[in-house]
Amino acid sequence: MDLSFSSIGEEYNRIKDIFVKSKEDRRDEILEGPIIKTILILAIPVMVSSAMHTAFNIVDTFWLGKLGSAEVGAPTAAWPIIFTFLAIGMGFSTAGVSLVSQHTGAGGGEKANEAAGQVFTFIMIIGVLSGVSGFILAPWILMFIGTPPDVLPLATSYLRILFLSMPFVFAYISFRFLLRG
């Protein structure tokens, strides 16, 4: 068995060619391949991500349940609020994907990069504003939705931590969406 650098590099390239397709090959496969296979290939990462998120929430609830009902109530009260903000970030990111995809499809790589930069900047501004305003308004938002008094302090702390992460979450969402464009 040859373990020289050149043979390792050749083996790496051979494996890469099997698993990693060129941009043109992927484009052709998506546009001209069988529709069922294409839908499955595009859907599997989303399905795996959703399954992992669900598993995380189940484990989280299991361990919080060992602490008490107020502890389980904190994320239960906070998550609908966070999901609302995440939906806003995903909505703007989806709009950004449309802009970037239009420019990419028209062969305007420079305009696609410019649009991606503008979308990312806008989403980051929204993420920072959401994080700061949510951090400040967390107790009032929770009272507005009717969070029980025994859960309110824990839910406020939990929600504030999540709001502090909002700019980073929005950055992740926008990168993930813009790379699709």
N, C-alpha and C positions, 0 to 999 in steps of 0.2 A: 504494500500500500504506500503510495507516494504522498508524503505530507508536506511537500514544498509549498511555498506561498502561492506559486502559480497554479498548482493543482487545487489548492483550497479555493482560490479565486474562481477557477473554472467551475468547480462544484457549486459554489455559491451562485454564480451566474446561471448554471443549469437549473438549480432549484428555483431561483428567482423567475426565470422564464416560464416555469411550470405554474407558479402561483400568482405572479404579478404580471398583469397584462399592460400593454402600452395604452396610452390615452386613446389612440385611434382604434385599437382593438376593442376597448371597452365601449367606446362610442358606437362602433359598428354593431357590437353585440346588443346594445340597448335599443338602437334604432331598427335593426334588421333581424334580430334574433326572435325566437318564439316568445310570445307575450307572457305565457304562464311562467316560464323560466325567468324572464326578465323581472316580472313582478316579485317573484320569490327572492331573487338575488337582491333586489332593492329593499324588500320588506324584512328580510331576516335580521339585519343589524338593529332595526327599530324594535322588532319583536324581542330580541335578546335583551336590549336595553330596558324595555318595559318589564320583562320578567325579572331582571336584576333589581330594578327599582321596587317592584312588588315584594320581592324576597327581603330586601332591606327593610321595608315598612313592616313586614310580618315579624321579623326578628326584633326590630325596634319596639314594636307593641308588646311582644312577649316579655322583654326585659323590663320595660316600663310598667307592665302589669304587675310585676313582682314588687314594685315600690308602692303602688296605690292607684286609686282611681283618679285623683287629681293630677298625678303625673301622666297618666294616659290621656287625660283631657287636654293637657297643654298642646301637644302636637295636633290633636284632633281639632282644636279651635284655631290653631295657627295655619295649618296647611291650606285650607280653602283661600285664605287671604294671599298666601305666597303663590298658589297656583294661578290666581287672578293676575298677579304681577308677571309671573312667568309667561302666561298667555299673551300679555302685551308685548313682552320681549320677543316671543316666537312670532307674533304677528308682524312686527316690524322686520324681523329677520327674514320671514317668508317674502315680504315685499322686496327686501334687498336682494334675495336670490333671483327674483324675477328680473330686476334691473340688471344684475350682473350676467345672468343667463342670456338676456337679449343682446347685450354687447358682445358676449363671448360667441354666441351663435352667428352674429353678423361679422365676426372676424375682427372686432375692435378690442384687442387685448388691452390697449392703453386706457380706453374708456371703461372697460370692465374693471381694471385695477382702480381707476379713479372712483367709480361708483362704489366698489367694495370699501374703499377707504372712507368715503362719505357715510355710507351706511354704518360701518363700524363705529365711527366717531359719534354719529347720532345715537346709536344704541348704547354706547358707553355713557353718554350724557343722560339718557333716560335711566340707565342702571344706577348711576350715582344719585340722581334726583330721587328715584324710587327708594334707594337704600337710606338716604338721609331723612326724607320725609316719613318713610315707614318707621324708622327707628324712633323718631320724635312722636309720631302719632299712634304708635302701637297700642298703648292702653285704651285710647279713645276708640280706635277701630274695633278692638276686642269687646269693649262695652257696647258699642253700637250693634254688633251682631249677637249680643245677648250671652256672652260668656259668663258662666256662673262665678260668683264672688270667690269661691274657694279655689277655682282654677285660674282666675285672672292674674295673680302675681307670677305663677309659673309660666302661663301662656305668654305673658308680656316679655319675660326674660327669653323664652324660647324664640318668640317672634323677632325680638330685637337682634338676636344672634343671626337669624336667617336674613334679616334685612341688611346686616353688615356684610353678608356674603353676596348681596345682590349685584354689585358691579362685576364681580368675578364670574358669577353665574351668567350674567348677560354677555360678558366677553366670550365665555365658552359657547353659549348658544349662537352668538353671531358668527364666531369662527366656524363652528360646525355647519351652520346653514350656508355661509358664504363659500365654503369650500365645495359645496354641491353645485354652486352656480358656475 
